[in-house]
């Protein structure tokens, strides 16, 4: 009975949390918080809402860590781009579409869809993945020339740049995403060590044998097996002799807590990709070997959020 109670308690709390974030998003509260600290009374007036109810909602968001309060009674966002959380909490309609049709309504697996979604999401994602990026960097040896494929907010390459002052990073992403990449790199204080390459990862020209390390972080789950093999094959000539590729992504786990996180992540993926999914380590190993990489190794590097690293050598 205790196990049943624990499971129901978790699900109930998760549903309440999703409801609170979704309501805050629909009311415009999360977007309003992005403008800076505000008092409850001013927020309620801005939302045309009840003051007491607005205060209860804000306090719940504080308890969840989405919002923080100051000693003078003001509230402000505690995470970057909190409106992204609201969009996630309100994505049930998109999930219904995906389950019924088998097609992802957001279409993040094609450039047009990614251009619509990711420019507003990469700052949030970089913060979410920061701990995983540090753990991934712990298992990757220093590299002086790095290509960050699908860089986004550059959490993976920035973690490596902090460890190696000699490294130079080329951040590759869609033109619409790179301004957010530049902001993240500038905020981290490494603007002088990054170059930028705009284009689709599947067809942008890449120099031969130019990089000691190619990072493919939080990307391959958007694509199916054939697309990932095609991606790895076109990246292989860009890796210098003695260099490596590192694929960093969510992968299945036998651990019960991680299994829950990974399964819920897979559900969210259905709104973003029609062909992709959470791929296993054996799949990555086979794809990298098919693309010409050797000595493929796998590491489970982070539990929260779940992430693993698969490396291949040239």
MONOR-V808220 format. One record per pair of residues at least 4 apart in sequence whose ideal C-beta (glycine too) atoms are under 7 Angstrom apart, sorted by the first residue. I is the first residue (numbers start at 1). J is the second residue. Records with the same first field share a line. If there is no record, write none. Layout:
I: J + J
This chain:
1: 5
2: 6
3: 7
4: 8
5: 9
6: 10
7: 11
8: 12
9: 13
10: 14
11: 15
12: 16
13: 17
14: 18
15: 19
16: 20
17: 21 + 64
18: 22 + 89
19: 23
20: 24 + 57 + 60 + 61
21: 25 + 66 + 85 + 86 + 89
22: 26 + 86 + 89 + 90
23: 27 + 57
24: 29 + 30 + 57 + 61 + 86
25: 30 + 83 + 86 + 87 + 89 + 90
26: 90
27: 47 + 49
28: 32 + 47
29: 33 + 43 + 47
30: 82 + 83 + 85 + 86
31: 83
32: 38 + 43 + 46
33: 38 + 67 + 75 + 76 + 77 + 82
34: 77 + 82 + 83
36: 76
37: 70 + 74 + 75 + 76
38: 42 + 43 + 74 + 75
39: 43 + 73 + 74
40: 44 + 51 + 54 + 55 + 58
41: 45 + 51
42: 46
43: 47 + 54
44: 49 + 50 + 51 + 54
47: 54
49: 53 + 54
50: 54
51: 55
52: 56
53: 57
54: 58
55: 59
56: 60
57: 61
58: 62 + 67 + 75
59: 63
60: 64
61: 66 + 67
62: 67 + 68 + 69
65: 78
66: 78 + 79 + 82 + 85
67: 75 + 76 + 77 + 78
68: 76 + 78
69: 74 + 75
70: 74
77: 82
79: 127
80: 123 + 124 + 127
81: 120 + 123 + 124
82: 86
83: 87
84: 88 + 120 + 121 + 124
85: 89
86: 90
87: 91
91: 95 + 271
92: 96
93: 97
94: 98 + 105 + 106 + 271
95: 99 + 267 + 270 + 271
96: 100
97: 101 + 105
98: 103 + 104 + 105 + 270 + 271
99: 270
102: 274
103: 274
104: 108 + 109 + 270 + 271 + 272 + 273 + 274
105: 271
106: 113 + 117 + 271 + 272
107: 112 + 113
108: 113 + 114 + 117 + 222 + 272 + 273
109: 113 + 222 + 223 + 273 + 274 + 275 + 276
110: 114
111: 115 + 174 + 200
112: 116
113: 117
114: 118 + 174
115: 174 + 176
117: 121
118: 122 + 152 + 177
119: 176 + 177 + 180
121: 125
122: 126 + 152 + 153 + 177 + 180
123: 127 + 153 + 180 + 184
124: 128
125: 129 + 152 + 153
126: 130 + 152 + 153 + 154 + 155 + 184
128: 305
129: 133 + 155 + 218 + 305
130: 134 + 155
131: 135 + 302 + 304
132: 136 + 301 + 302 + 305 + 307
133: 137 + 155 + 156 + 159
134: 138 + 159
135: 301 + 302
136: 140 + 156 + 159 + 248 + 301 + 307 + 309
137: 159 + 160 + 163
139: 299 + 301 + 309
140: 160 + 213 + 246
142: 163 + 164
143: 160 + 167 + 212 + 213
144: 166 + 167 + 168 + 212
145: 168 + 210 + 211 + 212
146: 157 + 160 + 167 + 169 + 211 + 212 + 213 + 215
147: 170 + 172 + 211 + 214 + 215 + 238
148: 154 + 156 + 157 + 169 + 170 + 171 + 172 + 215
149: 172 + 201 + 214 + 215 + 216 + 219 + 235
150: 172 + 173 + 201 + 216 + 219
151: 157 + 171 + 172 + 173 + 181
152: 173 + 177 + 181
153: 180 + 181 + 184
154: 158 + 171 + 181 + 184 + 185
155: 159
156: 215 + 217 + 248
157: 161 + 169 + 171 + 215
158: 162 + 185 + 188 + 190
160: 164 + 167
161: 167 + 169 + 190 + 193
167: 193
168: 193
169: 193 + 194
170: 195 + 197
171: 178 + 181 + 194 + 196 + 197
172: 197 + 201 + 204
173: 177 + 178 + 181
174: 198
175: 198
177: 181
178: 182 + 196 + 198
179: 183
180: 184
181: 185 + 196
182: 186 + 196
183: 187
184: 188
185: 190 + 191 + 194
186: 191
190: 194
197: 204
199: 203 + 204
200: 204
201: 231
202: 230 + 231
206: 238
207: 238
208: 237 + 238
209: 240 + 241
210: 238 + 240
211: 238 + 239 + 240 + 243
212: 240 + 243
213: 243 + 244 + 246
214: 235 + 238 + 239 + 245
215: 246 + 248
216: 220 + 245 + 247
217: 248
218: 248 + 249
220: 228 + 247 + 249 + 279
221: 249 + 250 + 269 + 276 + 277 + 278 + 279
222: 272 + 273 + 276
223: 227 + 228 + 231 + 275 + 276
224: 275 + 276
225: 229 + 283 + 287
226: 230
227: 231 + 275
228: 232 + 287
229: 233 + 287 + 290 + 291
230: 234
231: 235
232: 236 + 287 + 288 + 291
233: 291
235: 239 + 245
236: 291 + 292 + 293
239: 243 + 244 + 245 + 314
241: 314
242: 314
243: 314
244: 311 + 312 + 313 + 314
245: 288 + 293 + 311 + 312
246: 309 + 311
247: 284 + 310
248: 307 + 309
249: 307 + 308
250: 262 + 265 + 278 + 306 + 307
251: 278 + 279 + 280 + 281 + 308
252: 262 + 278 + 280
253: 258 + 259 + 262 + 306
254: 259
255: 259
256: 260
257: 261
258: 262 + 303 + 306
259: 263
260: 264
261: 265 + 305 + 306
262: 266 + 278 + 306
263: 267
264: 268
265: 269 + 278
266: 277 + 278
269: 273 + 276 + 277 + 278
279: 283 + 284
281: 285 + 298 + 308 + 310
282: 286
283: 287
284: 288 + 310
285: 289 + 296 + 298 + 310
286: 290
287: 291
288: 293 + 296 + 310 + 312
289: 293 + 296
293: 312 + 313 + 314
294: 312 + 313
295: 312 + 313
296: 310 + 311 + 312
297: 311
298: 308 + 310
299: 308 + 309
300: 308
301: 307 + 308 + 309
302: 306 + 307
